[in-house]
């Protein structure tokens, strides 16, 4: 009997791992995924490079980028693999969230949300849009998982969410207090860690420690800092609502905000001090190909030529329809010139002249309109 081929052995191993993972039986999987989302130019790439010990300058993220890292567990033991995904463009490319988060990766993925405090008015809309889009997609994946394995879907709902990270705010004490308390509540609400960072090497090392815990499962840091005058560092599970306190607003004003949930209350309190910009100013470039961040001179030049050709083709179709009776319009913008053929009137020669109106024949003689041929004569310039 012929022995199994290498391909058959590999296929059987993959199916075995997939079966073990889908049952949620506690089998340790050596691959994890960390998905970085957040503000545009917020420093996501810098954090990833620092965690992977790569000494290279960060480059603008092109839509969705991927890299990986490996960590040895011991001699003759396969290395753990961490998949790092980074979503660029702020909130303009939410559709790409579905690529790294699949039903197969739900068990081993974590989210790192990076927000830029240099734009406090954009902070809540950016955070809300990204978290809502991500949660919506994750819920869809869990629903699909529940159709085949309800126990695994239930366990997955208990695992969400993971991690949040912000740049250290530099505001006056009152504004800093609102920002810190608001983000502590949001992090606690999602069961996430909260870390403020800046260009300090010591802070970056602490951040990398938490990222490595998500990526490779190493021991979680137990340190905590809740002093709003210092960079906050609170790992998941170490904060509480009693320590966070109520929203920083007078008690008699809370009822006037008409909030239907705690999250909505904190949103309104934050928006009162940092009102969000209009949707027009927050809207990112819809077409990444037109974003100057992704400029490519040769590609852009070819794109311009293609757009021009498409415009000419569209104009030709419009002209052909406007001159549908063999008519040659006087409207120069439609690229038709000349006169309407006999029996047709108006600018686009769309009116068929009825030779029997008014009555040209005398007595009771029947009148028959002259049949005309419909044809087109279009001169394109």
C-alpha positions as a Markdown table, in Angstrom:
| # | Residue | x | y | z |
|---|---|---|---|---|
| 1 | Unk | 0.0 | 0.0 | 0.0 |
| 2 | Unk | 1.6 | 3.4 | -1.1 |
| 3 | Unk | 2.7 | 5.7 | 1.8 |
| 4 | Unk | 1.1 | 9.1 | 2.3 |
| 5 | Unk | 2.5 | 12.0 | 0.3 |
| 6 | Unk | 3.9 | 15.0 | 2.1 |
| 7 | Unk | 0.9 | 17.0 | 0.9 |
| 8 | Unk | -1.6 | 14.5 | 2.4 |
| 9 | Unk | 0.3 | 14.5 | 5.7 |
| 10 | Unk | 0.2 | 18.3 | 5.8 |
| 11 | Unk | -3.4 | 18.5 | 4.9 |
| 12 | Unk | -4.4 | 16.0 | 7.6 |
| 13 | Unk | -2.4 | 18.0 | 10.2 |
| 14 | Unk | -4.1 | 21.3 | 9.3 |
| 15 | Unk | -7.5 | 19.6 | 9.5 |
| 16 | Unk | -6.6 | 18.2 | 12.9 |
| 17 | Unk | -5.6 | 21.6 | 14.2 |
| 18 | Unk | -8.7 | 23.2 | 12.9 |
| 19 | Unk | -10.9 | 20.6 | 14.5 |
| 20 | Unk | -9.1 | 21.1 | 17.9 |
| 21 | Unk | -9.4 | 24.8 | 17.7 |
| 22 | Unk | -13.1 | 24.8 | 16.7 |
| 23 | Unk | -14.0 | 22.7 | 19.7 |
| 24 | Unk | -12.5 | 25.2 | 22.1 |
| 25 | Unk | -11.0 | 22.4 | 24.2 |
| 26 | Unk | -8.1 | 24.5 | 25.6 |
| 27 | Unk | -5.5 | 23.2 | 23.1 |
| 28 | Unk | -2.7 | 25.8 | 23.0 |
| 29 | Unk | -2.3 | 27.3 | 19.6 |
| 30 | Unk | 1.1 | 28.7 | 18.7 |
| 31 | Unk | -0.3 | 31.5 | 16.5 |
| 32 | Unk | -2.0 | 34.7 | 17.6 |
| 33 | Unk | -3.1 | 37.8 | 15.8 |
| 34 | Unk | -2.9 | 41.4 | 16.9 |
| 35 | Unk | -4.9 | 44.0 | 14.9 |
| 36 | Unk | -3.9 | 47.7 | 15.2 |
| 37 | Unk | -6.6 | 50.2 | 14.4 |
| 38 | Unk | -6.9 | 53.9 | 15.2 |
| 39 | Unk | -6.3 | 57.5 | 14.3 |
| 40 | Unk | -4.5 | 58.4 | 11.1 |
| 41 | Unk | -0.8 | 59.1 | 11.8 |
| 42 | Unk | -1.4 | 58.0 | 15.4 |
| 43 | Unk | 1.8 | 56.0 | 15.7 |
| 44 | Unk | 0.6 | 52.4 | 15.1 |
| 45 | Unk | 3.5 | 51.5 | 12.8 |
| 46 | Unk | 6.1 | 52.9 | 15.3 |
| 47 | Unk | 4.7 | 50.7 | 18.1 |
| 48 | Unk | 4.8 | 47.6 | 15.8 |
| 49 | Unk | 8.3 | 48.2 | 14.7 |
| 50 | Unk | 9.4 | 48.8 | 18.3 |
| 51 | Unk | 7.8 | 45.6 | 19.5 |
| 52 | Unk | 9.5 | 43.6 | 16.7 |
| 53 | Unk | 12.9 | 45.2 | 17.5 |
| 54 | Unk | 13.1 | 46.6 | 13.9 |
| 55 | Unk | 15.4 | 49.6 | 13.6 |
| 56 | Unk | 13.8 | 51.2 | 10.5 |
| 57 | Unk | 11.9 | 54.5 | 10.0 |
| 58 | Unk | 8.1 | 54.1 | 9.9 |
| 59 | Unk | 6.3 | 54.6 | 6.6 |
| 60 | Unk | 2.7 | 55.6 | 5.8 |
| 61 | Unk | 0.4 | 52.6 | 6.0 |
| 62 | Unk | -1.1 | 51.6 | 2.7 |
| 63 | Unk | -4.7 | 50.6 | 3.5 |
| 64 | Unk | -4.1 | 47.3 | 5.3 |
| 65 | Unk | -0.6 | 46.0 | 6.0 |
| 66 | Unk | 0.7 | 42.8 | 7.5 |
| 67 | Unk | 3.9 | 41.6 | 9.2 |
| 68 | Unk | 4.7 | 38.9 | 11.7 |
| 69 | Unk | 7.1 | 38.1 | 14.5 |
| 70 | Unk | 8.4 | 34.8 | 16.0 |
| 71 | Unk | 9.4 | 33.9 | 19.5 |
| 72 | Unk | 11.3 | 30.8 | 20.6 |
| 73 | Unk | 9.8 | 28.8 | 23.5 |
| 74 | Unk | 12.7 | 26.4 | 24.0 |
| 75 | Unk | 15.1 | 24.1 | 22.4 |
| 76 | Unk | 13.6 | 21.9 | 19.6 |
| 77 | Unk | 10.2 | 23.5 | 20.2 |
| 78 | Unk | 8.4 | 25.2 | 17.3 |
| 79 | Unk | 8.4 | 29.0 | 17.6 |
| 80 | Unk | 5.3 | 30.9 | 18.4 |
| 81 | Unk | 4.1 | 33.1 | 15.6 |
| 82 | Unk | 2.4 | 36.5 | 16.0 |
| 83 | Unk | 0.5 | 38.0 | 13.1 |
| 84 | Unk | 0.5 | 41.8 | 13.1 |
| 85 | Unk | -2.2 | 43.6 | 11.1 |
| 86 | Unk | -2.5 | 47.4 | 10.7 |
| 87 | Unk | -5.4 | 49.3 | 9.3 |
| 88 | Unk | -4.5 | 52.7 | 7.8 |
| 89 | Unk | -6.6 | 55.6 | 6.8 |
| 90 | Unk | -8.3 | 56.2 | 10.1 |
| 91 | Unk | -12.0 | 55.5 | 9.6 |
| 92 | Unk | -12.0 | 55.6 | 5.8 |
| 93 | Unk | -11.3 | 51.9 | 5.2 |
| 94 | Unk | -13.6 | 50.1 | 7.6 |
| 95 | Unk | -14.5 | 47.5 | 5.0 |
| 96 | Unk | -11.0 | 46.0 | 5.3 |
| 97 | Unk | -11.7 | 45.0 | 8.9 |
| 98 | Unk | -13.2 | 41.8 | 7.6 |
| 99 | Unk | -9.9 | 40.6 | 6.2 |
| 100 | Unk | -7.8 | 39.8 | 9.3 |
| 101 | Unk | -10.8 | 38.9 | 11.5 |
| 102 | Unk | -12.3 | 35.6 | 10.3 |
| 103 | Unk | -14.1 | 32.8 | 12.0 |
| 104 | Unk | -10.8 | 30.9 | 12.2 |
| 105 | Unk | -8.9 | 33.7 | 13.9 |
| 106 | Unk | -11.5 | 34.7 | 16.4 |
| 107 | Unk | -10.0 | 32.5 | 19.1 |
| 108 | Unk | -6.6 | 34.1 | 18.9 |
| 109 | Unk | -6.9 | 37.7 | 17.9 |
| 110 | Unk | -6.7 | 40.9 | 19.9 |
| 111 | Unk | -7.4 | 44.6 | 19.0 |
| 112 | Unk | -5.1 | 47.5 | 19.8 |
| 113 | Unk | -6.8 | 50.9 | 19.4 |
| 114 | Unk | -4.4 | 53.8 | 19.0 |
| 115 | Unk | -5.8 | 57.3 | 19.4 |
| 116 | Unk | -4.1 | 60.7 | 18.8 |
| 117 | Unk | -4.7 | 63.2 | 21.5 |
| 118 | Unk | -3.4 | 66.1 | 19.4 |
| 119 | Unk | -7.0 | 66.0 | 17.9 |
| 120 | Unk | -9.3 | 65.6 | 21.0 |
| 121 | Unk | -12.4 | 66.6 | 19.0 |
| 122 | Unk | -11.9 | 63.7 | 16.6 |
| 123 | Unk | -11.1 | 61.2 | 19.4 |
| 124 | Unk | -14.6 | 60.0 | 20.3 |
| 125 | Unk | -16.0 | 59.8 | 16.7 |
| 126 | Unk | -12.8 | 57.9 | 15.6 |
| 127 | Unk | -13.0 | 55.5 | 18.5 |
| 128 | Unk | -16.7 | 55.0 | 18.2 |
| 129 | Unk | -16.7 | 54.3 | 14.4 |
| 130 | Unk | -13.8 | 51.9 | 14.6 |
| 131 | Unk | -15.1 | 49.9 | 17.6 |
| 132 | Unk | -18.7 | 49.7 | 16.2 |
| 133 | Unk | -17.5 | 48.5 | 12.8 |
| 134 | Unk | -15.2 | 45.9 | 14.4 |
| 135 | Unk | -17.8 | 44.7 | 16.9 |
| 136 | Unk | -20.4 | 44.4 | 14.1 |
| 137 | Unk | -18.1 | 42.2 | 12.0 |
| 138 | Unk | -17.1 | 40.1 | 15.1 |
| 139 | Unk | -20.8 | 39.6 | 15.9 |
| 140 | Unk | -21.4 | 38.3 | 12.4 |
| 141 | Unk | -18.5 | 35.9 | 12.7 |
| 142 | Unk | -19.8 | 34.6 | 16.1 |
| 143 | Unk | -23.2 | 34.2 | 14.6 |
| 144 | Unk | -21.8 | 32.0 | 11.8 |
| 145 | Unk | -19.8 | 30.1 | 14.4 |
| 146 | Unk | -22.9 | 29.5 | 16.5 |
| 147 | Unk | -24.6 | 27.7 | 13.7 |
| 148 | Unk | -22.0 | 25.0 | 13.8 |
| 149 | Unk | -20.8 | 25.2 | 17.4 |
| 150 | Unk | -23.0 | 27.0 | 19.9 |
| 151 | Unk | -20.7 | 26.2 | 22.8 |
| 152 | Unk | -17.7 | 27.8 | 21.1 |
| 153 | Unk | -19.8 | 30.9 | 20.2 |
| 154 | Unk | -20.8 | 31.3 | 23.8 |
| 155 | Unk | -17.2 | 31.1 | 25.0 |
| 156 | Unk | -16.1 | 33.6 | 22.3 |
| 157 | Unk | -18.7 | 36.2 | 23.5 |
| 158 | Unk | -17.2 | 36.0 | 27.0 |
| 159 | Unk | -13.6 | 36.6 | 25.7 |
| 160 | Unk | -14.2 | 40.0 | 23.9 |
| 161 | Unk | -12.7 | 42.7 | 24.1 |
| 162 | Unk | -9.0 | 43.1 | 24.5 |
| 163 | Unk | -6.9 | 46.2 | 24.5 |
| 164 | Unk | -6.8 | 50.0 | 24.1 |
| 165 | Unk | -3.9 | 52.4 | 23.9 |
| 166 | Unk | -3.8 | 56.2 | 23.7 |
| 167 | Unk | -1.1 | 58.9 | 23.4 |
| 168 | Unk | -0.5 | 60.8 | 26.6 |
| 169 | Unk | -2.7 | 64.0 | 26.6 |
| 170 | Unk | -1.1 | 67.4 | 27.2 |
| 171 | Unk | -4.0 | 69.7 | 28.3 |
| 172 | Unk | -4.9 | 71.7 | 31.4 |
| 173 | Unk | -6.0 | 69.7 | 34.4 |
| 174 | Unk | -9.7 | 69.9 | 33.9 |
| 175 | Unk | -9.6 | 68.8 | 30.2 |
| 176 | Unk | -7.1 | 66.0 | 31.1 |
| 177 | Unk | -9.4 | 64.9 | 33.9 |
| 178 | Unk | -12.3 | 64.5 | 31.5 |
| 179 | Unk | -10.2 | 62.6 | 28.9 |
| 180 | Unk | -8.7 | 60.3 | 31.5 |
| 181 | Unk | -11.9 | 59.4 | 33.2 |
| 182 | Unk | -13.8 | 59.0 | 30.0 |
| 183 | Unk | -11.2 | 56.6 | 28.5 |
| 184 | Unk | -10.9 | 54.7 | 31.7 |
| 185 | Unk | -14.7 | 54.1 | 31.6 |
| 186 | Unk | -14.6 | 53.0 | 27.9 |
| 187 | Unk | -11.6 | 50.6 | 28.6 |
| 188 | Unk | -13.4 | 49.1 | 31.6 |
| 189 | Unk | -16.6 | 48.8 | 29.6 |
| 190 | Unk | -14.9 | 46.7 | 26.9 |
| 191 | Unk | -12.7 | 44.8 | 29.4 |
| 192 | Unk | -9.6 | 46.3 | 27.9 |
| 193 | Unk | -6.3 | 47.6 | 29.1 |
| 194 | Unk | -5.6 | 51.3 | 28.9 |
| 195 | Unk | -2.1 | 52.7 | 28.3 |
| 196 | Unk | -0.9 | 56.3 | 27.6 |
| 197 | Unk | 2.3 | 56.6 | 25.7 |
| 198 | Unk | 4.6 | 59.2 | 24.2 |
| 199 | Unk | 8.2 | 59.2 | 22.8 |
| 200 | Unk | 9.6 | 58.0 | 26.2 |
| 201 | Unk | 11.6 | 54.9 | 25.8 |
| 202 | Unk | 10.5 | 53.6 | 29.2 |
| 203 | Unk | 6.8 | 53.9 | 28.2 |
| 204 | Unk | 7.4 | 52.2 | 24.9 |
| 205 | Unk | 9.0 | 49.3 | 26.6 |
| 206 | Unk | 6.0 | 48.9 | 28.9 |
| 207 | Unk | 3.7 | 49.1 | 25.9 |
| 208 | Unk | 5.7 | 46.4 | 24.1 |
| 209 | Unk | 5.4 | 44.2 | 27.2 |
| 210 | Unk | 1.6 | 44.3 | 26.9 |
| 211 | Unk | 1.7 | 43.8 | 23.1 |
| 212 | Unk | 4.0 | 40.8 | 23.6 |
| 213 | Unk | 1.5 | 39.4 | 26.1 |
| 214 | Unk | -1.2 | 39.6 | 23.5 |
| 215 | Unk | 1.0 | 38.2 | 20.7 |
| 216 | Unk | 2.9 | 35.4 | 22.5 |
| 217 | Unk | 1.0 | 34.9 | 25.8 |
| 218 | Unk | 3.8 | 35.9 | 28.2 |
| 219 | Unk | 3.0 | 36.9 | 31.7 |
| 220 | Unk | 0.7 | 40.0 | 32.1 |
| 221 | Unk | 2.1 | 43.1 | 33.8 |
| 222 | Unk | 0.6 | 43.8 | 37.2 |
| 223 | Unk | 1.7 | 47.5 | 37.4 |
| 224 | Unk | -0.9 | 50.2 | 37.5 |
| 225 | Unk | -0.9 | 54.0 | 37.3 |
| 226 | Unk | -4.2 | 56.0 | 37.6 |
| 227 | Unk | -2.7 | 59.4 | 38.3 |
| 228 | Unk | -4.1 | 61.7 | 35.7 |
| 229 | Unk | -1.0 | 63.9 | 35.8 |
| 230 | Unk | 1.1 | 61.0 | 34.6 |
| 231 | Unk | 0.7 | 58.6 | 31.7 |
| 232 | Unk | -2.1 | 56.1 | 32.6 |
| 233 | Unk | -1.2 | 52.4 | 32.6 |
| 234 | Unk | -4.0 | 50.1 | 33.6 |
| 235 | Unk | -4.1 | 46.5 | 32.5 |
| 236 | Unk | -7.5 | 44.8 | 32.0 |
| 237 | Unk | -9.2 | 43.8 | 35.2 |
| 238 | Unk | -7.4 | 46.2 | 37.6 |
| 239 | Unk | -9.8 | 49.1 | 37.3 |
| 240 | Unk | -13.3 | 49.4 | 38.7 |
| 241 | Unk | -16.3 | 51.8 | 38.3 |
| 242 | Unk | -15.9 | 52.8 | 42.0 |
| 243 | Unk | -12.4 | 54.0 | 41.3 |
| 244 | Unk | -13.3 | 55.7 | 38.0 |
| 245 | Unk | -16.2 | 57.6 | 39.6 |
| 246 | Unk | -19.1 | 59.4 | 37.9 |
| 247 | Unk | -18.8 | 61.6 | 34.8 |
| 248 | Unk | -17.1 | 64.9 | 35.6 |
| 249 | Unk | -20.3 | 67.0 | 35.4 |
| 250 | Unk | -22.5 | 68.6 | 38.2 |
| 251 | Unk | -25.1 | 66.2 | 39.5 |
| 252 | Unk | -28.0 | 68.6 | 38.6 |
| 253 | Unk | -26.8 | 68.6 | 34.9 |
| 254 | Unk | -26.7 | 64.8 | 34.5 |
| 255 | Unk | -30.4 | 64.6 | 34.1 |
| 256 | Unk | -30.5 | 67.3 | 31.5 |
| 257 | Unk | -28.3 | 65.2 | 29.2 |
| 258 | Unk | -31.1 | 62.7 | 28.6 |
| 259 | Unk | -28.7 | 59.7 | 28.1 |
| 260 | Unk | -30.2 | 56.3 | 27.7 |
| 261 | Unk | -27.1 | 54.3 | 28.7 |
| 262 | Unk | -23.9 | 54.9 | 30.6 |
| 263 | Unk | -21.9 | 54.9 | 27.4 |
| 264 | Unk | -24.1 | 57.6 | 25.9 |
| 265 | Unk | -23.8 | 59.6 | 29.1 |
| 266 | Unk | -20.0 | 59.6 | 29.0 |
| 267 | Unk | -20.2 | 60.4 | 25.2 |
| 268 | Unk | -22.3 | 63.5 | 25.9 |
| 269 | Unk | -20.1 | 64.7 | 28.8 |
| 270 | Unk | -17.0 | 64.3 | 26.6 |
| 271 | Unk | -18.7 | 66.0 | 23.6 |
| 272 | Unk | -19.7 | 69.0 | 25.8 |
| 273 | Unk | -16.0 | 69.8 | 26.3 |
| 274 | Unk | -14.7 | 68.5 | 23.0 |
| 275 | Unk | -17.6 | 68.9 | 20.5 |
| 276 | Unk | -17.0 | 66.7 | 17.4 |
| 277 | Unk | -16.3 | 68.3 | 14.2 |
| 278 | Unk | -18.8 | 68.3 | 11.4 |
| 279 | Unk | -19.1 | 65.1 | 9.3 |
| 280 | Unk | -17.6 | 66.9 | 6.3 |
| 281 | Unk | -14.4 | 67.8 | 8.1 |
| 282 | Unk | -14.1 | 64.3 | 9.7 |
| 283 | Unk | -14.7 | 62.4 | 6.4 |
| 284 | Unk | -11.5 | 61.0 | 5.0 |
| 285 | Unk | -10.8 | 60.6 | 1.4 |
| 286 | Unk | -13.2 | 58.0 | 0.0 |
| 287 | Unk | -10.9 | 56.8 | -2.8 |
| 288 | Unk | -7.4 | 55.9 | -1.5 |
| 289 | Unk | -6.1 | 56.3 | -5.0 |
| 290 | Unk | -6.6 | 60.0 | -4.7 |
| 291 | Unk | -5.1 | 60.3 | -1.3 |
| 292 | Unk | -1.8 | 62.2 | -1.5 |
| 293 | Unk | -0.4 | 59.9 | 1.1 |
| 294 | Unk | -0.3 | 57.1 | -1.5 |
| 295 | Unk | 1.0 | 59.2 | -4.4 |
| 296 | Unk | 2.8 | 57.3 | -7.2 |
| 297 | Unk | 3.8 | 59.5 | -10.1 |
| 298 | Unk | 3.8 | 56.9 | -12.8 |
| 299 | Unk | 0.6 | 55.2 | -11.7 |
| 300 | Unk | -1.2 | 58.5 | -11.1 |
| 301 | Unk | -0.3 | 59.7 | -14.6 |
| 302 | Unk | -1.7 | 56.5 | -16.1 |
| 303 | Unk | -4.8 | 56.9 | -14.0 |
| 304 | Unk | -5.3 | 60.5 | -15.3 |
| 305 | Unk | -5.1 | 59.2 | -18.9 |
| 306 | Unk | -7.6 | 56.5 | -18.1 |
| 307 | Unk | -10.0 | 58.9 | -16.5 |
| 308 | Unk | -9.7 | 61.3 | -19.5 |
| 309 | Unk | -10.5 | 58.4 | -21.9 |
| 310 | Unk | -13.5 | 57.4 | -19.8 |
| 311 | Unk | -14.7 | 61.0 | -19.8 |
| 312 | Unk | -14.4 | 61.2 | -23.6 |
| 313 | Unk | -16.2 | 57.9 | -24.0 |
| 314 | Unk | -19.0 | 59.0 | -21.7 |
| 315 | Unk | -19.3 | 62.3 | -23.6 |
| 316 | Unk | -19.5 | 60.4 | -26.9 |
| 317 | Unk | -22.4 | 58.3 | -25.6 |
| 318 | Unk | -24.2 | 61.4 | -24.5 |
| 319 | Unk | -23.7 | 63.1 | -27.8 |
| 320 | Unk | -24.8 | 60.0 | -29.7 |
| 321 | Unk | -28.1 | 59.9 | -27.8 |
| 322 | Unk | -28.7 | 63.7 | -28.2 |
| 323 | Unk | -28.3 | 63.4 | -31.9 |
| 324 | Unk | -30.5 | 60.3 | -32.2 |
| 325 | Unk | -32.5 | 61.5 | -35.2 |
| 326 | Unk | -29.5 | 62.3 | -37.4 |
| 327 | Unk | -29.8 | 65.6 | -35.7 |
| 328 | Unk | -26.8 | 67.8 | -35.4 |
| 329 | Unk | -27.2 | 70.0 | -32.3 |
| 330 | Unk | -26.1 | 73.6 | -32.2 |
| 331 | Unk | -25.0 | 73.1 | -28.6 |
| 332 | Unk | -21.2 | 73.1 | -28.9 |
| 333 | Unk | -20.8 | 71.6 | -25.4 |
| 334 | Unk | -22.5 | 68.4 | -26.8 |
| 335 | Unk | -19.9 | 68.2 | -29.6 |
| 336 | Unk | -22.5 | 68.2 | -32.3 |
| 337 | Unk | -22.6 | 70.8 | -35.1 |
| 338 | Unk | -24.8 | 71.4 | -38.1 |
| 339 | Unk | -28.6 | 71.5 | -38.8 |
| 340 | Unk | -31.5 | 69.1 | -38.2 |
| 341 | Unk | -32.5 | 67.0 | -41.2 |
| 342 | Unk | -35.8 | 67.8 | -43.0 |
| 343 | Unk | -38.8 | 66.8 | -40.9 |
| 344 | Unk | -37.2 | 67.3 | -37.4 |
| 345 | Unk | -37.1 | 70.4 | -35.1 |
| 346 | Unk | -35.7 | 71.7 | -31.8 |
| 347 | Unk | -32.1 | 71.7 | -30.4 |
| 348 | Unk | -31.6 | 68.0 | -30.3 |
| 349 | Unk | -33.9 | 67.3 | -33.3 |
| 350 | Unk | -36.1 | 65.2 | -31.1 |
| 351 | Unk | -39.4 | 66.6 | -32.5 |
| 352 | Unk | -40.9 | 64.8 | -35.5 |
| 353 | Unk | -42.8 | 67.3 | -37.7 |
| 354 | Unk | -46.3 | 66.2 | -38.7 |
| 355 | Unk | -46.8 | 67.4 | -42.2 |
| 356 | Unk | -50.6 | 66.9 | -41.8 |
| 357 | Unk | -51.0 | 69.5 | -39.1 |
| 358 | Unk | -52.5 | 71.9 | -39.7 |
| 359 | Unk | -54.7 | 70.4 | -42.5 |
| 360 | Unk | -52.8 | 71.1 | -45.8 |
| 361 | Unk | -55.1 | 69.1 | -48.1 |
| 362 | Unk | -58.3 | 70.6 | -49.5 |
| 363 | Unk | -61.8 | 68.9 | -49.5 |
| 364 | Unk | -61.9 | 65.5 | -48.0 |
| 365 | Unk | -58.5 | 64.3 | -49.4 |
| 366 | Unk | -56.6 | 62.1 | -46.9 |
| 367 | Unk | -53.2 | 63.3 | -45.8 |
| 368 | Unk | -50.3 | 60.9 | -45.0 |
| 369 | Unk | -47.2 | 62.1 | -43.1 |
| 370 | Unk | -43.9 | 61.6 | -45.0 |
| 371 | Unk | -42.0 | 58.6 | -43.5 |
| 372 | Unk | -38.5 | 59.5 | -42.4 |
| 373 | Unk | -35.4 | 57.5 | -41.8 |
| 374 | Unk | -33.9 | 57.8 | -38.3 |
| 375 | Unk | -30.1 | 58.0 | -38.5 |
| 376 | Unk | -27.3 | 59.7 | -36.7 |
| 377 | Unk | -24.5 | 62.0 | -38.0 |
| 378 | Unk | -22.2 | 62.9 | -35.1 |
| 379 | Unk | -19.0 | 64.9 | -35.4 |
| 380 | Unk | -16.8 | 64.3 | -32.4 |
| 381 | Unk | -14.2 | 66.9 | -31.6 |
